Amino acid sequence: MGKNKKVLLITPPYHSGVVEAAGTWLNLGYVYIAGSLRNAGYDVEICDSMSYFHSYDDIQKKIESSKPDVVAATAITATLNDCLKVCALAKQIDGRIVTVLGNVHPTFMWQEILRDQCGAVDFIVRGEGEITFPELLDCYFAQGDLRKVEGIAYCLDGGVVSTPSRSHIRNLDSLEGAWDLIDWPIYTYRPTPGSVLAIVNSSRGCNQFCSFCSQRLFWDGKWRAKSPEKFVAELEHIHTRYGVNAAMIADETPTLDRERWERILDLLIEKSMGIELFMETRVKDIVRDQDILWRYRKAGIVHIYVGVESTDTETLERYAKDVSIEESRQAIDLINKEDIISETSFVLGMPYETKKSMADTLELAKYYGPDMAFFLAITPWPYATIYKELEPHIVTKDYSKYNLIEPVVKPENLTIDELRDELNKATRLFYMDKFSKLKGMTSFKREYMISVMKLLMEHSYIASQMKAVEASMPEEIRNFLKDHAESFSPIP
């Protein structure tokens, strides 16, 4: 159906100093969207303007040279404004270009977007796009009845409409990734110089109830998984074909089904591909798996993020985090014992937050003992459960600031500037404590943390804080760091 029709998938040129600190990350969603569009007969191209740090002039030249029939962009809340600019630019270049938005924010905020941006955005794909997007384009180009396409929203007769939601894709093994469309040389993980970095997933969905998050809402509280064989075969394919030697498992909870997860670990150990794997999972699953964590490490998992979010029981209840303070401490201890990099985050800035409560969080963060910790500003996505509680305290509706770094909620007893200063101070003091303990780390962790310090100083939103950490170190530690770091390749 899509014969002779070209689709250009563009990532917005948004940057906040967060994801780009650790490396250059491909857009996994586009890999599968492109695969589905291509199977439907469309000519597909991916333009990763975020990773290339494109200007809008660059994007304009790309659209003009590519001459697409369709331009699509993917928007989380923080990137929405840039996605809208991309769509408007496409329309300026050629009004016949069909513009489409997808991902989490448009799925929930389609009414607001279409009400304000009907001239720039033709369609919104709500929910998963692999089936919906090709079906939408087939129907549109055939001048069919759009009301029969499930999971879309669009302008109609001066108003906005949406069709019934589409059910989630049951068989994730059926999805084919267009890995050959990825410009692999630009994707790398900075702590591992020379690496080729992929993002992969083994499952989709989340059955947790975190009140500040969007994942449960987007997936309707459901969780589906690829077969272990399909997941590992896909990883082996991109390793063998494209030289991928580092990969982030992007699942919210890859370990939810222990039997399935053990099979994945066994296959990874059997294949012995030498890929460094990074992942996120639940505190409870780490505690549950303490008897098999050695297999995590043997399978190539070198970095695990667990969401602690708070050290205060009342706040954990407000966040609807089904985890205790002691479980969090235990999970991080277990990860550390296997010589796996442990990472967590603390979400601060609730209306009742004070300087003392934030100082207490810092001290407990040190007590937990993760290798890496980030102190983030509570960010109320406009569709999240916690939004109504926080709305009276929100100081800006500029979505580009909804990035977990810039405070958008004002505590009752702090100014926004004071909150920002306290977040920065917590970061600085945490890493001062962490890097004072370099000598006691294993060689693997010591080398990793030295690389991390360099990249945080050179590429991240906390660069100034990290430079202050270095400046405040005792001379003995500074000299040790300098001498030890000379044996490593510089971070690009």
Secondary structure as UniProt FT lines:
FT   TURN            3..4
FT   STRAND          6..11
FT   HELIX           19..22
FT   HELIX           28..39
FT   TURN            40..41
FT   STRAND          43..48
FT   HELIX           49..52
FT   HELIX           56..66
FT   STRAND          70..74
FT   HELIX           77..79
FT   HELIX           80..93
FT   TURN            95..96
FT   STRAND          98..102
FT   HELIX           104..117
FT   TURN            118..120
FT   STRAND          123..125
FT   TURN            130..131
FT   HELIX           132..141
FT   TURN            142..143
FT   HELIX           146..148
FT   TURN            150..151
FT   STRAND          152..156
FT   TURN            157..158
FT   STRAND          159..162
FT   HELIX           172..174
FT   HELIX           179..181
FT   HELIX           184..186
FT   TURN            190..191
FT   TURN            193..194
FT   STRAND          197..200
FT   STRAND          203..205
FT   TURN            211..212
FT   HELIX           215..218
FT   TURN            219..221
FT   STRAND          223..225
FT   HELIX           228..242
FT   STRAND          246..249
FT   TURN            254..255
FT   HELIX           258..271
FT   STRAND          276..281
FT   HELIX           283..288
FT   TURN            289..292
FT   HELIX           293..298
FT   TURN            299..300
FT   STRAND          301..306
FT   HELIX           313..318
FT   TURN            319..320
FT   HELIX           325..337
FT   TURN            338..339
FT   STRAND          341..348
FT   TURN            351..352
FT   HELIX           355..368
FT   STRAND          372..377
FT   TURN            382..383
FT   TURN            385..386
FT   HELIX           387..390
FT   HELIX           391..393
FT   HELIX           399..401
FT   TURN            412..413
FT   HELIX           416..435
FT   TURN            436..437
FT   HELIX           438..440
FT   HELIX           443..459
FT   TURN            461..462
FT   HELIX           463..472
FT   HELIX           475..485
FT   TURN            486..487
//
